Amino acid sequence: MLLAIDTATRTLSLALHDGQQIQAEMTWETGNQHTVELLPAIQQMFIRQKIMATDLTLLAVSQGPGSFNGLRIGFSTAKGLALSLAIPLIAIPTLDVIAAAQPSADHTLLAVVQAGRGRVCAGSYQWGVGRWIAQNDTKIAAWQTILDSIEGETTISGEIDAEGRAAIEQALSVGKPLHVASPAYALRRAGFLADLAWQRWHDSPGDEALTAVPLYLHQPGVPHP
């Protein structure tokens, strides 16, 4: 049984995956209450599914980008469980989880998560070989900067706040070829994190409990333009 933990932003999500299907999943908005809410939610999920921590055989964690505190809490919990239970841990980039939920398309996908202070973390993907492939251009910038850099037809998915929606509406009004994923597709769910982790484990088993680190696009406390 795999437990997937995603605390990268205010969207907190958990899933249990038995290798064949999702056994349980919880996703909710937390007002930066990860420390208070995460462990009780995991315990609640175990009780509902009538399992114990010792039934776990694999762990997955959302690697980032995301908030410093959110990622720290997710990693410390996942690594603590992995080391205490002596089971493998797999870290999956947060934007890959958003991309995995999207239907195939012949244009660019832009996955985004909130970065605070009017900025977002964004990375583009192209469809190929039956999946979305990251283009390794992840950046952190203001919404307007992100949208100004878009040239071709693009679907935007992930965490879009009111400022982002207003900026997208403005870009659409001047002819930018943009689409916005539906709320159901845009929600970052740990079920997709679990799917990606199982696939990686199947393709190349490995344990990252000692080596995996959160992916930050900047160091906390360092000023940014």
ChimeraX commands (.cxc) that place a marker at each C-alpha (Angstrom):
marker #1 position 0.00,0.00,0.00 radius 0.5
marker #1 position 1.32,3.44,-0.99 radius 0.5
marker #1 position 0.58,6.61,0.97 radius 0.5
marker #1 position 0.90,9.82,-1.09 radius 0.5
marker #1 position 1.37,13.13,0.76 radius 0.5
marker #1 position 1.07,16.54,-0.91 radius 0.5
marker #1 position 1.52,19.60,1.29 radius 0.5
marker #1 position 3.29,21.80,-1.28 radius 0.5
marker #1 position 0.79,24.68,-0.98 radius 0.5
marker #1 position -2.42,25.49,0.89 radius 0.5
marker #1 position -4.01,22.64,-1.04 radius 0.5
marker #1 position -3.34,19.58,1.12 radius 0.5
marker #1 position -4.00,16.13,-0.35 radius 0.5
marker #1 position -3.57,12.50,0.71 radius 0.5
marker #1 position -4.18,9.22,-1.10 radius 0.5
marker #1 position -3.85,5.49,-0.52 radius 0.5
marker #1 position -3.04,3.38,-3.58 radius 0.5
marker #1 position -2.74,-0.42,-3.59 radius 0.5
marker #1 position -0.97,-0.62,-6.94 radius 0.5
marker #1 position -4.21,-1.31,-8.79 radius 0.5
marker #1 position -6.53,1.48,-7.71 radius 0.5
marker #1 position -6.99,4.43,-5.35 radius 0.5
marker #1 position -8.37,3.10,-2.07 radius 0.5
marker #1 position -8.92,6.50,-0.45 radius 0.5
marker #1 position -8.27,10.16,-1.19 radius 0.5
marker #1 position -8.72,13.46,0.66 radius 0.5
marker #1 position -8.06,16.95,-0.73 radius 0.5
marker #1 position -8.86,20.22,1.01 radius 0.5
marker #1 position -7.78,23.83,1.42 radius 0.5
marker #1 position -5.87,24.46,4.63 radius 0.5
marker #1 position -5.12,27.94,5.91 radius 0.5
marker #1 position -1.46,27.15,6.52 radius 0.5
marker #1 position -2.50,24.61,9.16 radius 0.5
marker #1 position -0.45,21.74,7.74 radius 0.5
marker #1 position 1.22,20.94,11.06 radius 0.5
marker #1 position -2.12,20.69,12.86 radius 0.5
marker #1 position -4.10,18.92,10.15 radius 0.5
marker #1 position -1.74,16.50,8.37 radius 0.5
marker #1 position -1.10,13.73,10.91 radius 0.5
marker #1 position -4.73,13.55,12.16 radius 0.5
marker #1 position -5.91,13.32,8.54 radius 0.5
marker #1 position -3.50,10.46,7.83 radius 0.5
marker #1 position -4.67,8.64,10.96 radius 0.5
marker #1 position -8.30,9.20,10.00 radius 0.5
marker #1 position -7.65,7.73,6.55 radius 0.5
marker #1 position -6.00,4.68,8.09 radius 0.5
marker #1 position -8.97,4.14,10.40 radius 0.5
marker #1 position -11.49,4.43,7.57 radius 0.5
marker #1 position -9.58,1.93,5.44 radius 0.5
marker #1 position -8.94,-0.35,8.42 radius 0.5
marker #1 position -5.18,-0.37,7.98 radius 0.5
marker #1 position -2.18,0.53,10.10 radius 0.5
marker #1 position 1.02,2.38,9.25 radius 0.5
marker #1 position 2.81,-0.99,9.19 radius 0.5
marker #1 position 0.67,-1.99,6.18 radius 0.5
marker #1 position 2.41,0.66,4.07 radius 0.5
marker #1 position 5.03,-0.58,1.59 radius 0.5
marker #1 position 5.79,2.68,-0.27 radius 0.5
marker #1 position 5.54,6.43,0.31 radius 0.5
marker #1 position 5.28,9.33,-2.14 radius 0.5
marker #1 position 5.67,13.04,-1.45 radius 0.5
marker #1 position 5.11,16.15,-3.54 radius 0.5
marker #1 position 8.60,17.60,-4.05 radius 0.5
marker #1 position 7.82,21.18,-4.98 radius 0.5
marker #1 position 7.99,23.89,-6.06 radius 0.5
marker #1 position 5.73,25.20,-3.33 radius 0.5
marker #1 position 5.75,26.99,-0.03 radius 0.5
marker #1 position 8.76,26.57,2.24 radius 0.5
marker #1 position 6.73,25.56,5.30 radius 0.5
marker #1 position 4.35,23.31,3.39 radius 0.5
marker #1 position 7.14,21.37,1.72 radius 0.5
marker #1 position 9.12,21.13,4.95 radius 0.5
marker #1 position 6.17,19.59,6.79 radius 0.5
marker #1 position 5.37,17.14,4.00 radius 0.5
marker #1 position 8.97,16.01,3.67 radius 0.5
marker #1 position 9.56,15.64,7.39 radius 0.5
marker #1 position 6.39,13.54,7.73 radius 0.5
marker #1 position 7.12,11.36,4.69 radius 0.5
marker #1 position 10.77,10.84,5.57 radius 0.5
marker #1 position 9.92,10.11,9.21 radius 0.5
marker #1 position 7.44,7.42,8.16 radius 0.5
marker #1 position 9.76,5.97,5.53 radius 0.5
marker #1 position 12.71,5.67,7.90 radius 0.5
marker #1 position 10.70,4.37,10.86 radius 0.5
marker #1 position 8.92,1.76,8.73 radius 0.5
marker #1 position 12.01,0.99,6.58 radius 0.5
marker #1 position 10.08,1.46,3.34 radius 0.5
marker #1 position 11.01,3.39,0.16 radius 0.5
marker #1 position 10.10,7.01,-0.50 radius 0.5
marker #1 position 9.62,8.58,-3.93 radius 0.5
marker #1 position 9.49,12.37,-4.50 radius 0.5
marker #1 position 7.50,13.69,-7.48 radius 0.5
marker #1 position 7.64,17.31,-8.74 radius 0.5
marker #1 position 4.48,19.19,-7.81 radius 0.5
marker #1 position 3.85,20.56,-11.29 radius 0.5
marker #1 position 4.01,17.01,-12.70 radius 0.5
marker #1 position 1.07,16.12,-10.45 radius 0.5
marker #1 position -0.99,18.96,-11.96 radius 0.5
marker #1 position -0.02,17.93,-15.48 radius 0.5
marker #1 position -0.91,14.28,-14.91 radius 0.5
marker #1 position -4.58,15.23,-14.40 radius 0.5
marker #1 position -4.94,16.92,-17.79 radius 0.5
marker #1 position -6.36,15.29,-20.95 radius 0.5
marker #1 position -4.04,15.01,-23.94 radius 0.5
marker #1 position -3.84,18.04,-26.25 radius 0.5
marker #1 position -1.82,19.18,-29.24 radius 0.5
marker #1 position -0.82,22.46,-27.60 radius 0.5
marker #1 position 1.15,23.62,-24.56 radius 0.5
marker #1 position 0.06,22.97,-20.98 radius 0.5
marker #1 position 1.15,25.48,-18.33 radius 0.5
marker #1 position 0.99,24.14,-14.75 radius 0.5
marker #1 position 1.00,26.72,-11.95 radius 0.5
marker #1 position 1.07,26.88,-8.15 radius 0.5
marker #1 position 0.89,29.95,-5.92 radius 0.5
marker #1 position 4.22,31.36,-4.75 radius 0.5
marker #1 position 2.93,34.29,-2.69 radius 0.5
marker #1 position 3.38,38.07,-3.03 radius 0.5
marker #1 position 1.54,38.11,-6.36 radius 0.5
marker #1 position 3.80,35.52,-7.96 radius 0.5
marker #1 position 3.30,31.97,-9.25 radius 0.5
marker #1 position 5.56,29.04,-10.01 radius 0.5
marker #1 position 4.91,27.93,-13.58 radius 0.5
marker #1 position 6.26,25.26,-15.89 radius 0.5
marker #1 position 5.23,24.19,-19.40 radius 0.5
marker #1 position 4.53,20.70,-20.75 radius 0.5
marker #1 position 4.08,19.12,-24.16 radius 0.5
marker #1 position 2.17,15.91,-24.88 radius 0.5
marker #1 position 4.28,13.00,-26.09 radius 0.5
marker #1 position 4.58,9.22,-25.68 radius 0.5
marker #1 position 1.24,9.04,-23.89 radius 0.5
marker #1 position 1.99,11.60,-21.20 radius 0.5
marker #1 position 2.77,15.25,-20.50 radius 0.5
marker #1 position 6.52,15.91,-20.70 radius 0.5
marker #1 position 8.05,18.75,-18.70 radius 0.5
marker #1 position 9.97,21.31,-20.77 radius 0.5
marker #1 position 12.34,22.18,-17.90 radius 0.5
marker #1 position 11.47,25.89,-17.97 radius 0.5
marker #1 position 10.01,26.24,-14.47 radius 0.5
marker #1 position 10.11,29.81,-13.23 radius 0.5
marker #1 position 8.69,32.05,-10.55 radius 0.5
marker #1 position 7.22,35.37,-11.70 radius 0.5
marker #1 position 4.22,37.69,-11.56 radius 0.5
marker #1 position 1.12,36.64,-13.49 radius 0.5
marker #1 position 1.63,39.34,-16.11 radius 0.5
marker #1 position 5.18,38.22,-16.79 radius 0.5
marker #1 position 4.07,34.61,-17.14 radius 0.5
marker #1 position 1.26,35.50,-19.54 radius 0.5
marker #1 position 3.42,37.86,-21.59 radius 0.5
marker #1 position 5.82,34.98,-22.27 radius 0.5
marker #1 position 3.10,32.77,-23.80 radius 0.5
marker #1 position 3.21,32.65,-27.58 radius 0.5
marker #1 position 1.23,29.66,-28.83 radius 0.5
marker #1 position -2.05,28.05,-27.82 radius 0.5
marker #1 position -1.85,27.16,-24.13 radius 0.5
marker #1 position -4.04,25.61,-21.44 radius 0.5
marker #1 position -3.38,26.89,-17.91 radius 0.5
marker #1 position -4.08,24.56,-14.99 radius 0.5
marker #1 position -3.43,24.61,-11.25 radius 0.5
marker #1 position -3.82,27.32,-8.63 radius 0.5
marker #1 position -5.26,30.41,-10.29 radius 0.5
marker #1 position -6.18,33.16,-7.83 radius 0.5
marker #1 position -8.39,36.21,-8.44 radius 0.5
marker #1 position -5.41,38.23,-9.68 radius 0.5
marker #1 position -4.52,35.46,-12.10 radius 0.5
marker #1 position -8.04,35.17,-13.44 radius 0.5
marker #1 position -8.20,38.91,-14.02 radius 0.5
marker #1 position -4.86,38.82,-15.84 radius 0.5
marker #1 position -6.01,35.89,-17.97 radius 0.5
marker #1 position -9.25,37.67,-18.86 radius 0.5
marker #1 position -7.23,40.70,-19.93 radius 0.5
marker #1 position -4.91,38.53,-22.03 radius 0.5
marker #1 position -7.91,36.85,-23.68 radius 0.5
marker #1 position -9.40,40.24,-24.51 radius 0.5
marker #1 position -6.34,41.12,-26.61 radius 0.5
marker #1 position -6.32,37.79,-28.42 radius 0.5
marker #1 position -3.97,35.56,-26.41 radius 0.5
marker #1 position -4.77,31.91,-27.36 radius 0.5
marker #1 position -5.44,30.73,-23.81 radius 0.5
marker #1 position -7.66,28.10,-22.21 radius 0.5
marker #1 position -8.25,27.55,-18.49 radius 0.5
marker #1 position -8.66,24.01,-17.19 radius 0.5
marker #1 position -11.94,23.24,-15.43 radius 0.5
marker #1 position -11.88,23.31,-11.62 radius 0.5
marker #1 position -12.01,19.50,-11.49 radius 0.5
marker #1 position -8.95,19.12,-13.73 radius 0.5
marker #1 position -7.13,22.01,-12.05 radius 0.5
marker #1 position -7.34,20.59,-8.52 radius 0.5
marker #1 position -4.01,19.06,-7.49 radius 0.5
marker #1 position -4.86,15.60,-6.18 radius 0.5
marker #1 position -2.68,13.10,-4.36 radius 0.5
marker #1 position -4.27,10.31,-6.41 radius 0.5
marker #1 position -2.22,11.48,-9.39 radius 0.5
marker #1 position 0.86,11.80,-7.19 radius 0.5
marker #1 position 0.31,8.17,-6.18 radius 0.5
marker #1 position -0.11,7.07,-9.82 radius 0.5
marker #1 position 3.14,8.77,-10.84 radius 0.5
marker #1 position 5.01,7.27,-7.90 radius 0.5
marker #1 position 3.77,3.76,-8.61 radius 0.5
marker #1 position 4.81,4.09,-12.26 radius 0.5
marker #1 position 8.29,5.32,-11.34 radius 0.5
marker #1 position 8.66,2.50,-8.80 radius 0.5
marker #1 position 7.59,-0.04,-11.43 radius 0.5
marker #1 position 9.98,1.36,-14.04 radius 0.5
marker #1 position 12.98,1.92,-11.77 radius 0.5
marker #1 position 12.69,0.89,-8.10 radius 0.5
marker #1 position 14.70,3.10,-5.79 radius 0.5
marker #1 position 14.57,4.62,-2.34 radius 0.5
marker #1 position 14.93,8.40,-1.95 radius 0.5
marker #1 position 14.26,8.54,1.80 radius 0.5
marker #1 position 17.80,9.73,2.51 radius 0.5
marker #1 position 18.51,11.71,-0.66 radius 0.5
marker #1 position 15.28,13.47,-1.69 radius 0.5
marker #1 position 15.07,17.19,-0.93 radius 0.5
marker #1 position 12.32,19.76,-1.54 radius 0.5
marker #1 position 12.49,21.70,-4.80 radius 0.5
marker #1 position 12.57,25.42,-4.10 radius 0.5
marker #1 position 12.86,28.04,-6.83 radius 0.5
marker #1 position 14.28,30.47,-4.27 radius 0.5
marker #1 position 15.55,30.41,-0.73 radius 0.5
marker #1 position 13.07,31.56,1.95 radius 0.5
marker #1 position 13.74,35.01,3.32 radius 0.5
marker #1 position 15.73,36.17,0.29 radius 0.5
marker #1 position 14.25,39.30,-1.36 radius 0.5
marker #1 position 13.01,38.99,-4.95 radius 0.5
marker #1 position 12.22,41.58,-7.56 radius 0.5
marker link #1:1,2 radius 0.2
marker link #1:2,3 radius 0.2
marker link #1:3,4 radius 0.2
marker link #1:4,5 radius 0.2
marker link #1:5,6 radius 0.2
marker link #1:6,7 radius 0.2
marker link #1:7,8 radius 0.2
marker link #1:8,9 radius 0.2
marker link #1:9,10 radius 0.2
marker link #1:10,11 radius 0.2
marker link #1:11,12 radius 0.2
marker link #1:12,13 radius 0.2
marker link #1:13,14 radius 0.2
marker link #1:14,15 radius 0.2
marker link #1:15,16 radius 0.2
marker link #1:16,17 radius 0.2
marker link #1:17,18 radius 0.2
marker link #1:18,19 radius 0.2
marker link #1:19,20 radius 0.2
marker link #1:20,21 radius 0.2
marker link #1:21,22 radius 0.2
marker link #1:22,23 radius 0.2
marker link #1:23,24 radius 0.2
marker link #1:24,25 radius 0.2
marker link #1:25,26 radius 0.2
marker link #1:26,27 radius 0.2
marker link #1:27,28 radius 0.2
marker link #1:28,29 radius 0.2
marker link #1:29,30 radius 0.2
marker link #1:30,31 radius 0.2
marker link #1:31,32 radius 0.2
marker link #1:32,33 radius 0.2
marker link #1:33,34 radius 0.2
marker link #1:34,35 radius 0.2
marker link #1:35,36 radius 0.2
marker link #1:36,37 radius 0.2
marker link #1:37,38 radius 0.2
marker link #1:38,39 radius 0.2
marker link #1:39,40 radius 0.2
marker link #1:40,41 radius 0.2
marker link #1:41,42 radius 0.2
marker link #1:42,43 radius 0.2
marker link #1:43,44 radius 0.2
marker link #1:44,45 radius 0.2
marker link #1:45,46 radius 0.2
marker link #1:46,47 radius 0.2
marker link #1:47,48 radius 0.2
marker link #1:48,49 radius 0.2
marker link #1:49,50 radius 0.2
marker link #1:50,51 radius 0.2
marker link #1:51,52 radius 0.2
marker link #1:52,53 radius 0.2
marker link #1:53,54 radius 0.2
marker link #1:54,55 radius 0.2
marker link #1:55,56 radius 0.2
marker link #1:56,57 radius 0.2
marker link #1:57,58 radius 0.2
marker link #1:58,59 radius 0.2
marker link #1:59,60 radius 0.2
marker link #1:60,61 radius 0.2
marker link #1:61,62 radius 0.2
marker link #1:62,63 radius 0.2
marker link #1:63,64 radius 0.2
marker link #1:64,65 radius 0.2
marker link #1:65,66 radius 0.2
marker link #1:66,67 radius 0.2
marker link #1:67,68 radius 0.2
marker link #1:68,69 radius 0.2
marker link #1:69,70 radius 0.2
marker link #1:70,71 radius 0.2
marker link #1:71,72 radius 0.2
marker link #1:72,73 radius 0.2
marker link #1:73,74 radius 0.2
marker link #1:74,75 radius 0.2
marker link #1:75,76 radius 0.2
marker link #1:76,77 radius 0.2
marker link #1:77,78 radius 0.2
marker link #1:78,79 radius 0.2
marker link #1:79,80 radius 0.2
marker link #1:80,81 radius 0.2
marker link #1:81,82 radius 0.2
marker link #1:82,83 radius 0.2
marker link #1:83,84 radius 0.2
marker link #1:84,85 radius 0.2
marker link #1:85,86 radius 0.2
marker link #1:86,87 radius 0.2
marker link #1:87,88 radius 0.2
marker link #1:88,89 radius 0.2
marker link #1:89,90 radius 0.2
marker link #1:90,91 radius 0.2
marker link #1:91,92 radius 0.2
marker link #1:92,93 radius 0.2
marker link #1:93,94 radius 0.2
marker link #1:94,95 radius 0.2
marker link #1:95,96 radius 0.2
marker link #1:96,97 radius 0.2
marker link #1:97,98 radius 0.2
marker link #1:98,99 radius 0.2
marker link #1:99,100 radius 0.2
marker link #1:100,101 radius 0.2
marker link #1:101,102 radius 0.2
marker link #1:102,103 radius 0.2
marker link #1:103,104 radius 0.2
marker link #1:104,105 radius 0.2
marker link #1:105,106 radius 0.2
marker link #1:106,107 radius 0.2
marker link #1:107,108 radius 0.2
marker link #1:108,109 radius 0.2
marker link #1:109,110 radius 0.2
marker link #1:110,111 radius 0.2
marker link #1:111,112 radius 0.2
marker link #1:112,113 radius 0.2
marker link #1:113,114 radius 0.2
marker link #1:114,115 radius 0.2
marker link #1:115,116 radius 0.2
marker link #1:116,117 radius 0.2
marker link #1:117,118 radius 0.2
marker link #1:118,119 radius 0.2
marker link #1:119,120 radius 0.2
marker link #1:120,121 radius 0.2
marker link #1:121,122 radius 0.2
marker link #1:122,123 radius 0.2
marker link #1:123,124 radius 0.2
marker link #1:124,125 radius 0.2
marker link #1:125,126 radius 0.2
marker link #1:126,127 radius 0.2
marker link #1:127,128 radius 0.2
marker link #1:128,129 radius 0.2
marker link #1:129,130 radius 0.2
marker link #1:130,131 radius 0.2
marker link #1:131,132 radius 0.2
marker link #1:132,133 radius 0.2
marker link #1:133,134 radius 0.2
marker link #1:134,135 radius 0.2
marker link #1:135,136 radius 0.2
marker link #1:136,137 radius 0.2
marker link #1:137,138 radius 0.2
marker link #1:138,139 radius 0.2
marker link #1:139,140 radius 0.2
marker link #1:140,141 radius 0.2
marker link #1:141,142 radius 0.2
marker link #1:142,143 radius 0.2
marker link #1:143,144 radius 0.2
marker link #1:144,145 radius 0.2
marker link #1:145,146 radius 0.2
marker link #1:146,147 radius 0.2
marker link #1:147,148 radius 0.2
marker link #1:148,149 radius 0.2
marker link #1:149,150 radius 0.2
marker link #1:150,151 radius 0.2
marker link #1:151,152 radius 0.2
marker link #1:152,153 radius 0.2
marker link #1:153,154 radius 0.2
marker link #1:154,155 radius 0.2
marker link #1:155,156 radius 0.2
marker link #1:156,157 radius 0.2
marker link #1:157,158 radius 0.2
marker link #1:158,159 radius 0.2
marker link #1:159,160 radius 0.2
marker link #1:160,161 radius 0.2
marker link #1:161,162 radius 0.2
marker link #1:162,163 radius 0.2
marker link #1:163,164 radius 0.2
marker link #1:164,165 radius 0.2
marker link #1:165,166 radius 0.2
marker link #1:166,167 radius 0.2
marker link #1:167,168 radius 0.2
marker link #1:168,169 radius 0.2
marker link #1:169,170 radius 0.2
marker link #1:170,171 radius 0.2
marker link #1:171,172 radius 0.2
marker link #1:172,173 radius 0.2
marker link #1:173,174 radius 0.2
marker link #1:174,175 radius 0.2
marker link #1:175,176 radius 0.2
marker link #1:176,177 radius 0.2
marker link #1:177,178 radius 0.2
marker link #1:178,179 radius 0.2
marker link #1:179,180 radius 0.2
marker link #1:180,181 radius 0.2
marker link #1:181,182 radius 0.2
marker link #1:182,183 radius 0.2
marker link #1:183,184 radius 0.2
marker link #1:184,185 radius 0.2
marker link #1:185,186 radius 0.2
marker link #1:186,187 radius 0.2
marker link #1:187,188 radius 0.2
marker link #1:188,189 radius 0.2
marker link #1:189,190 radius 0.2
marker link #1:190,191 radius 0.2
marker link #1:191,192 radius 0.2
marker link #1:192,193 radius 0.2
marker link #1:193,194 radius 0.2
marker link #1:194,195 radius 0.2
marker link #1:195,196 radius 0.2
marker link #1:196,197 radius 0.2
marker link #1:197,198 radius 0.2
marker link #1:198,199 radius 0.2
marker link #1:199,200 radius 0.2
marker link #1:200,201 radius 0.2
marker link #1:201,202 radius 0.2
marker link #1:202,203 radius 0.2
marker link #1:203,204 radius 0.2
marker link #1:204,205 radius 0.2
marker link #1:205,206 radius 0.2
marker link #1:206,207 radius 0.2
marker link #1:207,208 radius 0.2
marker link #1:208,209 radius 0.2
marker link #1:209,210 radius 0.2
marker link #1:210,211 radius 0.2
marker link #1:211,212 radius 0.2
marker link #1:212,213 radius 0.2
marker link #1:213,214 radius 0.2
marker link #1:214,215 radius 0.2
marker link #1:215,216 radius 0.2
marker link #1:216,217 radius 0.2
marker link #1:217,218 radius 0.2
marker link #1:218,219 radius 0.2
marker link #1:219,220 radius 0.2
marker link #1:220,221 radius 0.2
marker link #1:221,222 radius 0.2
marker link #1:222,223 radius 0.2
marker link #1:223,224 radius 0.2
marker link #1:224,225 radius 0.2
view
